[in-house]
Amino acid sequence: MLKPLGDRVVLKVEEKEQTVGGFVLAGASKADTKTAEVVAVGEGVRTLSGELIAPAVKSRRPRFG
């Protein structure tokens, strides 16, 4: 199992093809939506005074394009 350092996040990426109106589009006309699943989150970073600041992960399945 991977354990990220600091405020890093490990993602498992899935790509899904979406077509417009059910038609299959050729080449660069396709819109790919990438959905990811958060696998692991690091413990956070420390400030100069030694205080630990945990990362804020809002969703288990983020989307990005």
CHARMM-style PDB file with segment names, atoms N, HN, CA, C and O in Angstrom:
ATOM      1  N   MET     1       0.847  -1.187   0.000  1.00  0.00      PROA
ATOM      2  CA  MET     1       0.000   0.000   0.000  1.00  0.00      PROA
ATOM      3  C   MET     1       0.888   1.245   0.000  1.00  0.00      PROA
ATOM      4  O   MET     1       1.861   1.321   0.750  1.00  0.00      PROA
ATOM      5  N   LEU     2       0.556   2.192  -0.823  1.00  0.00      PROA
ATOM      6  HN  LEU     2      -0.235   2.130  -1.433  1.00  0.00      PROA
ATOM      7  CA  LEU     2       1.289   3.454  -0.886  1.00  0.00      PROA
ATOM      8  C   LEU     2       0.858   4.373   0.246  1.00  0.00      PROA
ATOM      9  O   LEU     2      -0.328   4.480   0.557  1.00  0.00      PROA
ATOM     10  N   LYS     3       1.828   5.029   0.855  1.00  0.00      PROA
ATOM     11  HN  LYS     3       2.792   4.942   0.603  1.00  0.00      PROA
ATOM     12  CA  LYS     3       1.528   6.038   1.860  1.00  0.00      PROA
ATOM     13  C   LYS     3       2.191   7.332   1.420  1.00  0.00      PROA
ATOM     14  O   LYS     3       3.416   7.443   1.465  1.00  0.00      PROA
ATOM     15  N   PRO     4       1.396   8.319   0.994  1.00  0.00      PROA
ATOM     16  CA  PRO     4       1.978   9.569   0.517  1.00  0.00      PROA
ATOM     17  C   PRO     4       2.589  10.388   1.653  1.00  0.00      PROA
ATOM     18  O   PRO     4       2.161  10.294   2.803  1.00  0.00      PROA
ATOM     19  N   LEU     5       3.594  11.190   1.312  1.00  0.00      PROA
ATOM     20  HN  LEU     5       3.942  11.266   0.377  1.00  0.00      PROA
ATOM     21  CA  LEU     5       4.261  12.041   2.284  1.00  0.00      PROA
ATOM     22  C   LEU     5       3.638  13.427   2.286  1.00  0.00      PROA
ATOM     23  O   LEU     5       3.152  13.903   1.260  1.00  0.00      PROA
ATOM     24  N   GLY     6       3.657  14.064   3.434  1.00  0.00      PROA
ATOM     25  HN  GLY     6       4.052  13.677   4.268  1.00  0.00      PROA
ATOM     26  CA  GLY     6       3.177  15.442   3.539  1.00  0.00      PROA
ATOM     27  C   GLY     6       1.704  15.580   3.236  1.00  0.00      PROA
ATOM     28  O   GLY     6       0.875  14.840   3.765  1.00  0.00      PROA
ATOM     29  N   ASP     7       1.383  16.540   2.374  1.00  0.00      PROA
ATOM     30  HN  ASP     7       2.057  17.141   1.944  1.00  0.00      PROA
ATOM     31  CA  ASP     7      -0.022  16.806   2.034  1.00  0.00      PROA
ATOM     32  C   ASP     7      -0.392  16.241   0.663  1.00  0.00      PROA
ATOM     33  O   ASP     7      -1.288  16.769   0.005  1.00  0.00      PROA
ATOM     34  N   ARG     8       0.269  15.197   0.230  1.00  0.00      PROA
ATOM     35  HN  ARG     8       0.997  14.768   0.765  1.00  0.00      PROA
ATOM     36  CA  ARG     8       0.014  14.574  -1.079  1.00  0.00      PROA
ATOM     37  C   ARG     8      -1.185  13.625  -1.006  1.00  0.00      PROA
ATOM     38  O   ARG     8      -1.574  13.159   0.065  1.00  0.00      PROA
ATOM     39  N   VAL     9      -1.761  13.353  -2.198  1.00  0.00      PROA
ATOM     40  HN  VAL     9      -1.445  13.732  -3.068  1.00  0.00      PROA
ATOM     41  CA  VAL     9      -2.908  12.458  -2.311  1.00  0.00      PROA
ATOM     42  C   VAL     9      -2.630  11.463  -3.436  1.00  0.00      PROA
ATOM     43  O   VAL     9      -2.127  11.851  -4.490  1.00  0.00      PROA
ATOM     44  N   VAL    10      -2.952  10.180  -3.225  1.00  0.00      PROA
ATOM     45  HN  VAL    10      -3.361   9.864  -2.368  1.00  0.00      PROA
ATOM     46  CA  VAL    10      -2.808   9.147  -4.248  1.00  0.00      PROA
ATOM     47  C   VAL    10      -4.189   8.894  -4.841  1.00  0.00      PROA
ATOM     48  O   VAL    10      -5.145   8.621  -4.116  1.00  0.00      PROA
ATOM     49  N   LEU    11      -4.286   8.988  -6.195  1.00  0.00      PROA
ATOM     50  HN  LEU    11      -3.509   9.209  -6.785  1.00  0.00      PROA
ATOM     51  CA  LEU    11      -5.556   8.804  -6.892  1.00  0.00      PROA
ATOM     52  C   LEU    11      -5.488   7.608  -7.835  1.00  0.00      PROA
ATOM     53  O   LEU    11      -4.431   7.299  -8.384  1.00  0.00      PROA
ATOM     54  N   LYS    12      -6.624   6.940  -8.019  1.00  0.00      PROA
ATOM     55  HN  LYS    12      -7.483   7.191  -7.573  1.00  0.00      PROA
ATOM     56  CA  LYS    12      -6.778   5.896  -9.026  1.00  0.00      PROA
ATOM     57  C   LYS    12      -7.706   6.486 -10.092  1.00  0.00      PROA
ATOM     58  O   LYS    12      -8.877   6.753  -9.821  1.00  0.00      PROA
ATOM     59  N   VAL    13      -7.176   6.690 -11.312  1.00  0.00      PROA
ATOM     60  HN  VAL    13      -6.225   6.474 -11.533  1.00  0.00      PROA
ATOM     61  CA  VAL    13      -7.893   7.421 -12.364  1.00  0.00      PROA
ATOM     62  C   VAL    13      -8.645   6.457 -13.280  1.00  0.00      PROA
ATOM     63  O   VAL    13      -8.111   5.423 -13.681  1.00  0.00      PROA
ATOM     64  N   GLU    14      -9.901   6.811 -13.609  1.00  0.00      PROA
ATOM     65  HN  GLU    14     -10.335   7.651 -13.283  1.00  0.00      PROA
ATOM     66  CA  GLU    14     -10.722   6.079 -14.561  1.00  0.00      PROA
ATOM     67  C   GLU    14     -11.150   7.049 -15.652  1.00  0.00      PROA
ATOM     68  O   GLU    14     -11.582   8.163 -15.356  1.00  0.00      PROA
ATOM     69  N   GLU    15     -11.035   6.636 -16.914  1.00  0.00      PROA
ATOM     70  HN  GLU    15     -10.684   5.731 -17.155  1.00  0.00      PROA
ATOM     71  CA  GLU    15     -11.459   7.489 -18.024  1.00  0.00      PROA
ATOM     72  C   GLU    15     -12.742   6.936 -18.629  1.00  0.00      PROA
ATOM     73  O   GLU    15     -12.855   5.736 -18.882  1.00  0.00      PROA
ATOM     74  N   LYS    16     -13.700   7.815 -18.857  1.00  0.00      PROA
ATOM     75  HN  LYS    16     -13.609   8.789 -18.651  1.00  0.00      PROA
ATOM     76  CA  LYS    16     -14.963   7.421 -19.469  1.00  0.00      PROA
ATOM     77  C   LYS    16     -15.200   8.286 -20.694  1.00  0.00      PROA
ATOM     78  O   LYS    16     -15.004   9.500 -20.651  1.00  0.00      PROA
ATOM     79  N   GLU    17     -15.621   7.663 -21.781  1.00  0.00      PROA
ATOM     80  HN  GLU    17     -15.780   6.677 -21.815  1.00  0.00      PROA
ATOM     81  CA  GLU    17     -15.934   8.414 -22.994  1.00  0.00      PROA
ATOM     82  C   GLU    17     -17.403   8.804 -22.980  1.00  0.00      PROA
ATOM     83  O   GLU    17     -18.267   7.981 -22.680  1.00  0.00      PROA
ATOM     84  N   GLN    18     -17.682  10.048 -23.302  1.00  0.00      PROA
ATOM     85  HN  GLN    18     -16.980  10.718 -23.546  1.00  0.00      PROA
ATOM     86  CA  GLN    18     -19.051  10.518 -23.421  1.00  0.00      PROA
ATOM     87  C   GLN    18     -19.287  10.932 -24.860  1.00  0.00      PROA
ATOM     88  O   GLN    18     -18.466  11.626 -25.460  1.00  0.00      PROA
ATOM     89  N   THR    19     -20.398  10.507 -25.403  1.00  0.00      PROA
ATOM     90  HN  THR    19     -21.064   9.943 -24.915  1.00  0.00      PROA
ATOM     91  CA  THR    19     -20.744  10.889 -26.760  1.00  0.00      PROA
ATOM     92  C   THR    19     -21.881  11.892 -26.730  1.00  0.00      PROA
ATOM     93  O   THR    19     -22.621  11.972 -25.749  1.00  0.00      PROA
ATOM     94  N   VAL    20     -22.017  12.642 -27.781  1.00  0.00      PROA
ATOM     95  HN  VAL    20     -21.416  12.578 -28.578  1.00  0.00      PROA
ATOM     96  CA  VAL    20     -23.051  13.657 -27.871  1.00  0.00      PROA
ATOM     97  C   VAL    20     -24.288  13.032 -28.505  1.00  0.00      PROA
ATOM     98  O   VAL    20     -24.248  12.616 -29.662  1.00  0.00      PROA
ATOM     99  N   GLY    21     -25.369  12.964 -27.766  1.00  0.00      PROA
ATOM    100  HN  GLY    21     -25.402  13.303 -26.825  1.00  0.00      PROA
ATOM    101  CA  GLY    21     -26.639  12.466 -28.295  1.00  0.00      PROA
ATOM    102  C   GLY    21     -26.598  11.019 -28.762  1.00  0.00      PROA
ATOM    103  O   GLY    21     -27.413  10.624 -29.596  1.00  0.00      PROA
ATOM    104  N   GLY    22     -25.676  10.222 -28.251  1.00  0.00      PROA
ATOM    105  HN  GLY    22     -25.014  10.542 -27.574  1.00  0.00      PROA
ATOM    106  CA  GLY    22     -25.600   8.826 -28.628  1.00  0.00      PROA
ATOM    107  C   GLY    22     -24.804   8.562 -29.895  1.00  0.00      PROA
ATOM    108  O   GLY    22     -24.601   7.404 -30.260  1.00  0.00      PROA
ATOM    109  N   PHE    23     -24.346   9.615 -30.577  1.00  0.00      PROA
ATOM    110  HN  PHE    23     -24.511  10.555 -30.280  1.00  0.00      PROA
ATOM    111  CA  PHE    23     -23.548   9.446 -31.791  1.00  0.00      PROA
ATOM    112  C   PHE    23     -22.078   9.268 -31.419  1.00  0.00      PROA
ATOM    113  O   PHE    23     -21.592   9.920 -30.495  1.00  0.00      PROA
ATOM    114  N   VAL    24     -21.383   8.414 -32.111  1.00  0.00      PROA
ATOM    115  HN  VAL    24     -21.777   7.884 -32.862  1.00  0.00      PROA
ATOM    116  CA  VAL    24     -19.960   8.212 -31.884  1.00  0.00      PROA
ATOM    117  C   VAL    24     -19.202   9.248 -32.699  1.00  0.00      PROA
ATOM    118  O   VAL    24     -19.368   9.326 -33.916  1.00  0.00      PROA
ATOM    119  N   LEU    25     -18.366  10.047 -32.030  1.00  0.00      PROA
ATOM    120  HN  LEU    25     -18.232   9.984 -31.041  1.00  0.00      PROA
ATOM    121  CA  LEU    25     -17.618  11.105 -32.695  1.00  0.00      PROA
ATOM    122  C   LEU    25     -16.185  10.654 -32.955  1.00  0.00      PROA
ATOM    123  O   LEU    25     -15.622   9.877 -32.183  1.00  0.00      PROA
ATOM    124  N   ALA    26     -15.613  11.130 -34.017  1.00  0.00      PROA
ATOM    125  HN  ALA    26     -16.070  11.760 -34.644  1.00  0.00      PROA
ATOM    126  CA  ALA    26     -14.264  10.717 -34.404  1.00  0.00      PROA
ATOM    127  C   ALA    26     -13.204  11.639 -33.820  1.00  0.00      PROA
ATOM    128  O   ALA    26     -13.418  12.843 -33.681  1.00  0.00      PROA
ATOM    129  N   GLY    27     -12.060  11.057 -33.483  1.00  0.00      PROA
ATOM    130  HN  GLY    27     -11.886  10.079 -33.596  1.00  0.00      PROA
ATOM    131  CA  GLY    27     -10.850  11.807 -33.118  1.00  0.00      PROA
ATOM    132  C   GLY    27     -10.978  12.736 -31.941  1.00  0.00      PROA
ATOM    133  O   GLY    27     -11.462  12.345 -30.878  1.00  0.00      PROA
ATOM    134  N   ALA    28     -10.540  13.978 -32.128  1.00  0.00      PROA
ATOM    135  HN  ALA    28     -10.146  14.295 -32.990  1.00  0.00      PROA
ATOM    136  CA  ALA    28     -10.463  14.956 -31.049  1.00  0.00      PROA
ATOM    137  C   ALA    28     -11.818  15.523 -30.646  1.00  0.00      PROA
ATOM    138  O   ALA    28     -11.891  16.309 -29.702  1.00  0.00      PROA
ATOM    139  N   SER    29     -12.878  15.152 -31.326  1.00  0.00      PROA
ATOM    140  HN  SER    29     -12.818  14.513 -32.093  1.00  0.00      PROA
ATOM    141  CA  SER    29     -14.203  15.663 -31.002  1.00  0.00      PROA
ATOM    142  C   SER    29     -14.786  15.015 -29.751  1.00  0.00      PROA
ATOM    143  O   SER    29     -15.767  15.510 -29.196  1.00  0.00      PROA
ATOM    144  N   LYS    30     -14.195  13.921 -29.309  1.00  0.00      PROA
ATOM    145  HN  LYS    30     -13.398  13.518 -29.760  1.00  0.00      PROA
ATOM    146  CA  LYS    30     -14.711  13.220 -28.141  1.00  0.00      PROA
ATOM    147  C   LYS    30     -14.394  13.993 -26.875  1.00  0.00      PROA
ATOM    148  O   LYS    30     -13.330  14.602 -26.760  1.00  0.00      PROA
ATOM    149  N   ALA    31     -15.321  13.966 -25.923  1.00  0.00      PROA
ATOM    150  HN  ALA    31     -16.185  13.472 -26.016  1.00  0.00      PROA
ATOM    151  CA  ALA    31     -15.108  14.595 -24.626  1.00  0.00      PROA
ATOM    152  C   ALA    31     -14.809  13.502 -23.610  1.00  0.00      PROA
ATOM    153  O   ALA    31     -15.669  12.668 -23.326  1.00  0.00      PROA
ATOM    154  N   ASP    32     -13.609  13.498 -23.065  1.00  0.00      PROA
ATOM    155  HN  ASP    32     -12.910  14.175 -23.296  1.00  0.00      PROA
ATOM    156  CA  ASP    32     -13.232  12.510 -22.073  1.00  0.00      PROA
ATOM    157  C   ASP    32     -13.386  13.115 -20.686  1.00  0.00      PROA
ATOM    158  O   ASP    32     -12.834  14.175 -20.394  1.00  0.00      PROA
ATOM    159  N   THR    33     -14.138  12.434 -19.840  1.00  0.00      PROA
ATOM    160  HN  THR    33     -14.586  11.572 -20.077  1.00  0.00      PROA
ATOM    161  CA  THR    33     -14.288  12.849 -18.457  1.00  0.00      PROA
ATOM    162  C   THR    33     -13.490  11.883 -17.600  1.00  0.00      PROA
ATOM    163  O   THR    33     -13.696  10.671 -17.664  1.00  0.00      PROA
ATOM    164  N   LYS    34     -12.597  12.409 -16.813  1.00  0.00      PROA
ATOM    165  HN  LYS    34     -12.430  13.394 -16.761  1.00  0.00      PROA
ATOM    166  CA  LYS    34     -11.783  11.566 -15.945  1.00  0.00      PROA
ATOM    167  C   LYS    34     -12.345  11.630 -14.534  1.00  0.00      PROA
ATOM    168  O   LYS    34     -12.519  12.709 -13.967  1.00  0.00      PROA
ATOM    169  N   THR    35     -12.620  10.477 -13.984  1.00  0.00      PROA
ATOM    170  HN  THR    35     -12.478   9.600 -14.444  1.00  0.00      PROA
ATOM    171  CA  THR    35     -13.075  10.370 -12.611  1.00  0.00      PROA
ATOM    172  C   THR    35     -12.006   9.617 -11.844  1.00  0.00      PROA
ATOM    173  O   THR    35     -11.440   8.648 -12.351  1.00  0.00      PROA
ATOM    174  N   ALA    36     -11.730  10.050 -10.637  1.00  0.00      PROA
ATOM    175  HN  ALA    36     -12.191  10.837 -10.226  1.00  0.00      PROA
ATOM    176  CA  ALA    36     -10.692   9.422  -9.839  1.00  0.00      PROA
ATOM    177  C   ALA    36     -11.261   8.992  -8.497  1.00  0.00      PROA
ATOM    178  O   ALA    36     -12.277   9.511  -8.034  1.00  0.00      PROA
ATOM    179  N   GLU    37     -10.585   8.037  -7.891  1.00  0.00      PROA
ATOM    180  HN  GLU    37      -9.760   7.616  -8.267  1.00  0.00      PROA
ATOM    181  CA  GLU    37     -10.942   7.603  -6.550  1.00  0.00      PROA
ATOM    182  C   GLU    37      -9.737   7.855  -5.653  1.00  0.00      PROA
ATOM    183  O   GLU    37      -8.609   7.508  -6.004  1.00  0.00      PROA
ATOM    184  N   VAL    38      -9.981   8.461  -4.493  1.00  0.00      PROA
ATOM    185  HN  VAL    38     -10.897   8.743  -4.208  1.00  0.00      PROA
ATOM    186  CA  VAL    38      -8.907   8.750  -3.551  1.00  0.00      PROA
ATOM    187  C   VAL    38      -8.514   7.445  -2.868  1.00  0.00      PROA
ATOM    188  O   VAL    38      -9.332   6.813  -2.200  1.00  0.00      PROA
ATOM    189  N   VAL    39      -7.247   7.045  -3.041  1.00  0.00      PROA
ATOM    190  HN  VAL    39      -6.582   7.559  -3.584  1.00  0.00      PROA
ATOM    191  CA  VAL    39      -6.759   5.793  -2.465  1.00  0.00      PROA
ATOM    192  C   VAL    39      -6.121   6.039  -1.096  1.00  0.00      PROA
ATOM    193  O   VAL    39      -6.371   5.294  -0.148  1.00  0.00      PROA
ATOM    194  N   ALA    40      -5.298   7.083  -0.997  1.00  0.00      PROA
ATOM    195  HN  ALA    40      -5.094   7.687  -1.767  1.00  0.00      PROA
ATOM    196  CA  ALA    40      -4.608   7.387   0.257  1.00  0.00      PROA
ATOM    197  C   ALA    40      -4.347   8.883   0.360  1.00  0.00      PROA
ATOM    198  O   ALA    40      -4.176   9.567  -0.649  1.00  0.00      PROA
ATOM    199  N   VAL    41      -4.318   9.380   1.592  1.00  0.00      PROA
ATOM    200  HN  VAL    41      -4.457   8.824   2.411  1.00  0.00      PROA
ATOM    201  CA  VAL    41      -4.058  10.797   1.862  1.00  0.00      PROA
ATOM    202  C   VAL    41      -2.924  10.880   2.868  1.00  0.00      PROA
ATOM    203  O   VAL    41      -2.897  10.136   3.849  1.00  0.00      PROA
ATOM    204  N   GLY    42      -1.988  11.790   2.622  1.00  0.00      PROA
ATOM    205  HN  GLY    42      -2.010  12.394   1.826  1.00  0.00      PROA
ATOM    206  CA  GLY    42      -0.867  11.990   3.550  1.00  0.00      PROA
ATOM    207  C   GLY    42      -1.335  12.599   4.857  1.00  0.00      PROA
ATOM    208  O   GLY    42      -2.470  13.062   4.968  1.00  0.00      PROA
ATOM    209  N   GLU    43      -0.444  12.595   5.859  1.00  0.00      PROA
ATOM    210  HN  GLU    43       0.478  12.219   5.769  1.00  0.00      PROA
ATOM    211  CA  GLU    43      -0.831  13.079   7.186  1.00  0.00      PROA
ATOM    212  C   GLU    43      -0.894  14.596   7.280  1.00  0.00      PROA
ATOM    213  O   GLU    43      -1.546  15.119   8.183  1.00  0.00      PROA
ATOM    214  N   GLY    44      -0.246  15.310   6.389  1.00  0.00      PROA
ATOM    215  HN  GLY    44       0.284  14.884   5.656  1.00  0.00      PROA
ATOM    216  CA  GLY    44      -0.277  16.765   6.400  1.00  0.00      PROA
ATOM    217  C   GLY    44       1.113  17.355   6.485  1.00  0.00      PROA
ATOM    218  O   GLY    44       2.109  16.635   6.413  1.00  0.00      PROA
ATOM    219  N   VAL    45       1.178  18.666   6.637  1.00  0.00      PROA
ATOM    220  HN  VAL    45       0.369  19.250   6.695  1.00  0.00      PROA
ATOM    221  CA  VAL    45       2.459  19.364   6.737  1.00  0.00      PROA
ATOM    222  C   VAL    45       2.568  20.036   8.103  1.00  0.00      PROA
ATOM    223  O   VAL    45       1.568  20.301   8.770  1.00  0.00      PROA
ATOM    224  N   ARG    46       3.789  20.299   8.491  1.00  0.00      PROA
ATOM    225  HN  ARG    46       4.602  20.085   7.949  1.00  0.00      PROA
ATOM    226  CA  ARG    46       4.033  20.966   9.776  1.00  0.00      PROA
ATOM    227  C   ARG    46       4.408  22.431   9.542  1.00  0.00      PROA
ATOM    228  O   ARG    46       5.118  22.762   8.592  1.00  0.00      PROA
ATOM    229  N   THR    47       3.921  23.289  10.420  1.00  0.00      PROA
ATOM    230  HN  THR    47       3.344  23.021  11.191  1.00  0.00      PROA
ATOM    231  CA  THR    47       4.258  24.709  10.358  1.00  0.00      PROA
ATOM    232  C   THR    47       5.609  24.929  11.038  1.00  0.00      PROA
ATOM    233  O   THR    47       6.207  23.988  11.560  1.00  0.00      PROA
ATOM    234  N   LEU    48       6.077  26.153  11.028  1.00  0.00      PROA
ATOM    235  HN  LEU    48       5.591  26.917  10.604  1.00  0.00      PROA
ATOM    236  CA  LEU    48       7.356  26.468  11.673  1.00  0.00      PROA
ATOM    237  C   LEU    48       7.314  26.233  13.177  1.00  0.00      PROA
ATOM    238  O   LEU    48       8.345  25.951  13.788  1.00  0.00      PROA
ATOM    239  N   SER    49       6.137  26.347  13.779  1.00  0.00      PROA
ATOM    240  HN  SER    49       5.299  26.576  13.284  1.00  0.00      PROA
ATOM    241  CA  SER    49       6.018  26.114  15.222  1.00  0.00      PROA
ATOM    242  C   SER    49       5.825  24.636  15.556  1.00  0.00      PROA
ATOM    243  O   SER    49       5.769  24.281  16.733  1.00  0.00      PROA
ATOM    244  N   GLY    50       5.723  23.764  14.543  1.00  0.00      PROA
ATOM    245  HN  GLY    50       5.769  24.053  13.586  1.00  0.00      PROA
ATOM    246  CA  GLY    50       5.591  22.333  14.771  1.00  0.00      PROA
ATOM    247  C   GLY    50       4.164  21.816  14.758  1.00  0.00      PROA
ATOM    248  O   GLY    50       3.932  20.626  14.972  1.00  0.00      PROA
ATOM    249  N   GLU    51       3.204  22.701  14.509  1.00  0.00      PROA
ATOM    250  HN  GLU    51       3.392  23.667  14.335  1.00  0.00      PROA
ATOM    251  CA  GLU    51       1.787  22.304  14.484  1.00  0.00      PROA
ATOM    252  C   GLU    51       1.480  21.555  13.178  1.00  0.00      PROA
ATOM    253  O   GLU    51       1.902  21.978  12.102  1.00  0.00      PROA
ATOM    254  N   LEU    52       0.746  20.444  13.280  1.00  0.00      PROA
ATOM    255  HN  LEU    52       0.404  20.099  14.154  1.00  0.00      PROA
ATOM    256  CA  LEU    52       0.394  19.635  12.117  1.00  0.00      PROA
ATOM    257  C   LEU    52      -0.898  20.149  11.488  1.00  0.00      PROA
ATOM    258  O   LEU    52      -1.914  20.293  12.167  1.00  0.00      PROA
ATOM    259  N   ILE    53      -0.849  20.427  10.175  1.00  0.00      PROA
ATOM    260  HN  ILE    53      -0.023  20.310   9.623  1.00  0.00      PROA
ATOM    261  CA  ILE    53      -2.045  20.867   9.435  1.00  0.00      PROA
ATOM    262  C   ILE    53      -2.428  19.735   8.486  1.00  0.00      PROA
ATOM    263  O   ILE    53      -1.700  19.427   7.542  1.00  0.00      PROA
ATOM    264  N   ALA    54      -3.581  19.121   8.751  1.00  0.00      PROA
ATOM    265  HN  ALA    54      -4.172  19.371   9.518  1.00  0.00      PROA
ATOM    266  CA  ALA    54      -4.061  17.995   7.945  1.00  0.00      PROA
ATOM    267  C   ALA    54      -4.629  18.490   6.624  1.00  0.00      PROA
ATOM    268  O   ALA    54      -5.213  19.573   6.584  1.00  0.00      PROA
ATOM    269  N   PRO    55      -4.475  17.726   5.529  1.00  0.00      PROA
ATOM    270  CA  PRO    55      -5.058  18.138   4.235  1.00  0.00      PROA
ATOM    271  C   PRO    55      -6.585  18.012   4.265  1.00  0.00      PROA
ATOM    272  O   PRO    55      -7.136  17.146   4.946  1.00  0.00      PROA
ATOM    273  N   ALA    56      -7.249  18.882   3.522  1.00  0.00      PROA
ATOM    274  HN  ALA    56      -6.802  19.585   2.969  1.00  0.00      PROA
ATOM    275  CA  ALA    56      -8.706  18.881   3.464  1.00  0.00      PROA
ATOM    276  C   ALA    56      -9.150  18.216   2.161  1.00  0.00      PROA
ATOM    277  O   ALA    56      -9.111  18.835   1.098  1.00  0.00      PROA
ATOM    278  N   VAL    57      -9.571  16.956   2.247  1.00  0.00      PROA
ATOM    279  HN  VAL    57      -9.603  16.452   3.111  1.00  0.00      PROA
ATOM    280  CA  VAL    57     -10.083  16.233   1.088  1.00  0.00      PROA
ATOM    281  C   VAL    57     -11.592  16.234   1.194  1.00  0.00      PROA
ATOM    282  O   VAL    57     -12.154  15.691   2.145  1.00  0.00      PROA
ATOM    283  N   LYS    58     -12.268  16.859   0.198  1.00  0.00      PROA
ATOM    284  HN  LYS    58     -11.811  17.301  -0.574  1.00  0.00      PROA
ATOM    285  CA  LYS    58     -13.707  17.056   0.287  1.00  0.00      PROA
ATOM    286  C   LYS    58     -14.516  15.933  -0.350  1.00  0.00      PROA
ATOM    287  O   LYS    58     -15.684  15.753  -0.005  1.00  0.00      PROA
ATOM    288  N   SER    59     -13.925  15.171  -1.272  1.00  0.00      PROA
ATOM    289  HN  SER    59     -12.976  15.317  -1.552  1.00  0.00      PROA
ATOM    290  CA  SER    59     -14.685  14.149  -1.986  1.00  0.00      PROA
ATOM    291  C   SER    59     -13.833  12.895  -2.164  1.00  0.00      PROA
ATOM    292  O   SER    59     -12.620  12.987  -2.353  1.00  0.00      PROA
ATOM    293  N   ARG    60     -14.465  11.727  -2.104  1.00  0.00      PROA
ATOM    294  HN  ARG    60     -15.451  11.652  -1.951  1.00  0.00      PROA
ATOM    295  CA  ARG    60     -13.755  10.477  -2.352  1.00  0.00      PROA
ATOM    296  C   ARG    60     -13.642  10.201  -3.855  1.00  0.00      PROA
ATOM    297  O   ARG    60     -12.804   9.396  -4.262  1.00  0.00      PROA
ATOM    298  N   ARG    61     -14.475  10.854  -4.696  1.00  0.00      PROA
ATOM    299  HN  ARG    61     -15.155  11.508  -4.366  1.00  0.00      PROA
ATOM    300  CA  ARG    61     -14.463  10.638  -6.144  1.00  0.00      PROA
ATOM    301  C   ARG    61     -14.428  11.986  -6.878  1.00  0.00      PROA
ATOM    302  O   ARG    61     -15.448  12.414  -7.417  1.00  0.00      PROA
ATOM    303  N   PRO    62     -13.261  12.664  -6.907  1.00  0.00      PROA
ATOM    304  CA  PRO    62     -13.167  13.953  -7.620  1.00  0.00      PROA
ATOM    305  C   PRO    62     -13.216  13.759  -9.141  1.00  0.00      PROA
ATOM    306  O   PRO    62     -12.849  12.702  -9.654  1.00  0.00      PROA
ATOM    307  N   ARG    63     -13.674  14.794  -9.850  1.00  0.00      PROA
ATOM    308  HN  ARG    63     -13.972  15.652  -9.434  1.00  0.00      PROA
ATOM    309  CA  ARG    63     -13.721  14.790 -11.320  1.00  0.00      PROA
ATOM    310  C   ARG    63     -12.841  15.905 -11.840  1.00  0.00      PROA
ATOM    311  O   ARG    63     -12.771  16.987 -11.258  1.00  0.00      PROA
ATOM    312  N   PHE    64     -12.175  15.629 -12.937  1.00  0.00      PROA
ATOM    313  HN  PHE    64     -12.232  14.750 -13.411  1.00  0.00      PROA
ATOM    314  CA  PHE    64     -11.367  16.644 -13.585  1.00  0.00      PROA
ATOM    315  C   PHE    64     -11.334  16.359 -15.069  1.00  0.00      PROA
ATOM    316  O   PHE    64     -11.598  15.232 -15.486  1.00  0.00      PROA
ATOM    317  N   GLY    65     -11.017  17.349 -15.872  1.00  0.00      PROA
ATOM    318  HN  GLY    65     -10.802  18.265 -15.534  1.00  0.00      PROA
ATOM    319  CA  GLY    65     -11.086  17.204 -17.323  1.00  0.00      PROA
ATOM    320  C   GLY    65      -9.785  17.399 -17.928  1.00  0.00      PROA
ATOM    321  OT1 GLY    65      -9.652  17.313 -19.149  1.00  0.00      PROA
TER     322      GLY     65
END
